[in-house]
Structure formats: C-alpha cells, structure tokens
Amino acid sequence: MTARCPHIAALALLCPAMLMAGPFDGVYKQTANAECSLVGVDGGALKIEENIFYGVEVECRMTSPIDILDMDATLYDMQCTGEGSTWTERAMLMRDAEDEGIYMIWDGYAFRYDRCEEGEF
C-alpha cells in the first residue's frame, strides 16, 4: 500500500489540471498564412485554453456549456471583455469533420479555424 501512495499523490496533483482543460483547447489560425506564435493580434492566432477564448484584443470566459445532441458541438455563454467594454453572447463551437480545426458560430457569423501544428507556436 505504501508503494502506491506516491503514485496516488501524483495523480491527485494532475487531476485539477486535467479537469480544467476544455475540449476545444488549442491554438488556431485566423487565416491560412497566420503566424501561430502571435496570439490575439491581427494576422496571428486565436487560443482556447482552460475554457477561455483569446481573440484579437478580446478575452471570453466560456461558461455554461451545453452539448448539442448528435453533434460534436457545444454551446457556450461567452463572457467577454475587450476594447474597454464587457458583454455576454452565445457561441457554438464544433469540430470540423477531419478534426483539423473548429467552427465557431456567433449570432449571424460563422468562422472556421485550422489548428496550429505543435512547432508553429
């Protein structure tokens, strides 16, 4: 039993980090030739990490997730701040069919973002 305790302690330390990771975490290109190492600027990348969306001069906390039935998609309340203001909107995130990127749908707008490769950021 004592031999297992260090392993249990290590798993307990890792669990909060695993629970915080969101299903859409990653770095995504705004355009085909985007610079993946530059997050949050025009011509750079967008990032989702631990249910926070980092866009161009905006940060949105992704809350109240609702899974969309029969789709690999989730609807979020986006609590956003940027450019001196705060607002809340809804957005749906969905993986693309090839699992190489995501779709982000806001009221009246739909965007497709390719995932940045590991060495690009």
Summary of the structure (lengths in Angstrom):
residues: 121
radius of gyration: 16.8
end to end distance: 42.7
largest distance: 58.1
contacts: 301
relative contact order: 0.16
helix: 16%
strand: 48%
